[in-house]
């Protein structure tokens, strides 16, 4: 397989505790296994890295809580990475000390995504978050002191017990920290989890308020000078002093349908029309790589119609035109005309070819509009 992939994801699954709403592949504690896991991760990078074409556009370390990983082991991962234009590390506030911030900076990290989620103590308790609001602030100050100039904050809305005033206050607290990027996600709790059992009735009530919360997020952040460049993501607009494009390069690759390599337990890769999901089982992963073998995985072939449908679904999440060249068969022509009449979709040209974008109203309806467009 030729070296053509320019986006790399590495999964560091360890966390100090598990949040009730989380359904990511995580492992609580296990400090004694951090070294063995990093050994395995670097072995997997050696086995699979031949598909990578340096310099990479992006590397993303997600989890779990990458910054909960023992610092010495985290450093080993970071120093083994191929050169990349953007290197993002996810962090939780309680793990982000001045020494950790300095380590990340020294190891070439260019961007930190900090999981704030909320600045209301009672809502953080509902989410089983360990960090307190002041921990978020201290983490941002530590990163700034380490000369990080690209910080993203994650916020969640629709939390049980949250009011519209709580959301407004969270947005104000986040904006006061001056992040370059904000990701604002609707709370999604899997059915059957202890979180839904504990908060089912309140989650149902919150579901009715999601649309107004979403509108509030967009209104506040765009008024504050952020670009609503993807359904849940906002970046500071360039100005005379800072003309950088502050969108997440790595996530843009997903939304634009680029190939990417994923390493670690539960990681997903999509390369040359094949999607591979690595086992989420830590023991099986460690055992295979200790023997020099690839870990167990599931491989799914992605026929052209599936890839085209995904390209439409993901591409229309962005505020940029989606070129239709090669995607014509995925879009229902009658549905397109109807949605255009309703003011939800606009047709235009991009790069000399026909293109689509959702209107502002269409973006608020999001997935419902794109689902109708697909044949």
Secondary structure, DSSP 8 states (H G I E B T S, - for coil): --S-B-EEEEEE-EESS--TT--S--EE--GGGHHHHHHHHHHHHHHHGGGB-SSEEEEEEEES-GGGS-HHHHHHHHHHS--EEEEEEEEEGGG--HHHHHHHHHTT--EEEEEEE-S-HHHHHHTT----HHHHHHHHHHHHHTT---EEEEEEES-TT--HHHHHHHHHHHHHTT-SEEEEEE----TTSHHHHHHHHHHHHHHHHHHHHHHHHHHHHHHTTEEEEETTEEEE---SS-----S-HHHHHHHTT--BEEESTT-EEEETTEEEEE---HHHHHHHHHTT----EEEEE--HHHHHHHHHHHHTTBSS-EE-TTTGGGB-HHHHHHHHHTTSEEEEEETTEEEEEE-HHHHHHTHHHHHHHB-
